[in-house]
Amino acid sequence: MRVPPMPDRDDDARAAADERLREARDRQRGLAERAEAAAGTSDEERAAAALEQVRHEVAAREAWVVWTERGL
């Protein structure tokens, strides 16, 4: 008995995952700049919280890319 072949990767899903990761990384860069500029101001805490949130999003998007690569 042969093992059935793995299904082909869904190139559309991979492209979407890559694009969303790129967008999240772009937001992360912008928020990192904002957080750096806000250091020592009343906006520091808000900027740090926004940066932390987008860091979690980037991590999730990275996991999604891996997921699409493995065809899970």
Beta strands, then each sheet from edge to edge (+ up, - down):
end
